[in-house]
Amino acid sequence: MARALWKGSLKIGELRCAVALHSAASTAERITLNTVNRATGHRVRRIYVDPVNGREVPREDQVKGYGEDGDWTILEPDAVAEAVPENTKTLDVGGFVRCDAIDTLYFDKPYYLRPADAAAREAFGLIREGLRQEGVAAIARAVLFRRVRSVLIRSFDAGMIATTLNFDYAVRPPAEVFGGIAKHKIGKDMLDLAKHIIATKTGSFDPAQFTDRYEDALKAVIAAKIAGEAPPAAPKKKAAPVIDLMTALKRSAAEAKPTKPKKSRKAG
């Protein structure tokens, strides 16, 4: 089993159980490219340099600052550490919401949550089944990785999913982006065709269907270079002819084939 990123307690009122937090998404399998000196073949390293005198800044002289050149407020490491809330190692549940009540726009990063030891399994199972049968998620707060985070906890498979949430200030108001979109009246014929296309292509979410095309292309290029062959070129697509919306809908409806639904794991 992978090493836990965080260990602590899940607390609901007076009920506590020891839990472990594991990353649910990983980039470990992703190809990593390094920056190399073409002339020497050596891997280069990053250094911090004072742009005025051109000298490298030693680690002990690197501090955090707020502001801009000529007007910096320096924040010493000790001052920052003292301002961070005490880490009680507790996911403290403050309430519950329906699983579909929080917009996914606020979802940040998912983690698997499991009992930390055998003694916690009964209490953990009680909480997990309570959430599942009620169709709700718990909202907890905790100091995770030196920051206070809000966490949405849902039952999932034999364990739970703990998803850190974006704070309200971090989510841009939709009006900033959508405010200038003009309203258009959609004709019934067009809408019926669009609904037909959607209905014939509706199925279950299967993550295996979605491949990382960039990663696959990168692997192919590396394999070709190692073999001394010419890197494969991506197939060029012909420019699609410009057609009116109704014609496009009719062609799409004629080509649409029903999607066979597949079973997928889901929370709750």
Steps between C-alpha positions, in 0.01 A plus 500: 500500500623852417619714791235729647544874435331592829379321811262630762144466628158535342278667762120527494377630835640261760562225244862466390696256290858493378527558125767515233492723192639364173529676165222389264662646188868471415733623228764237584436314173535816293821538297734756655725708276809673636682807373838399359799695370505405131876569476613287798212262556487602866172556681474865601385621841304804607669766711369827645694807389475862608412676172686819602844367601474169312608295802347174615290542816580237766207307644526665843449844341189399305189629681139557403387854425175675419484806276729606218857618440586788728211434737525144633343380823732218608339200667742298711435122505439497877238775474313311229517173696361667813206645305392160365218349710595213729495165324277280713517214247120494498245505220234677706154456344283806540196390299354294217362580153337301223765348274382704200461827692854631437591615150801307367651840420608504863670158486878522531681168550371152592654272762414150616410481869537169683521380860854547630500177702289197587358666812343777287318273255171471687457876557621571146250251354219653707573849363541376142170309502317787668614736224414249228152416623407863563645610165696780664859622522675638807671837491808510721783741569860404560854627471631308199850562369534818712175660382151499648279323249131422466450136403198320355485137619286245313458124525676320216543128442644347821628836621435870453608781271625822659501786249662829594284796401592827336428802717234742383757774430692264271204433270446773244145635470345352182377845396865598436508252213136446398374854547542600136330197345188612316179302535369323190162340449547135407247354254306188603619298196862571580449420869324170418789394276754596767308297761491202262877511451557525876259213573666263249846572641415492870672227701697441820830668574792266425839661570675228297349651184696822546868471417775755548578567134793728585657232721447232234657723231793580731565127561493436124748781434739376772478139376574612143798713608647210702455267202666755270184547298319813389243615755141430389302799378146563613245449220384828352131569500329664206326825573129439551272681257292781645134394517195645670397382847184315389688301235770411755236376744329287234829339395593434864159346569535271196845384613413463869501146634368398841771466765486178699496591871785365713514447873730733688597546863343796667494660838210437733 
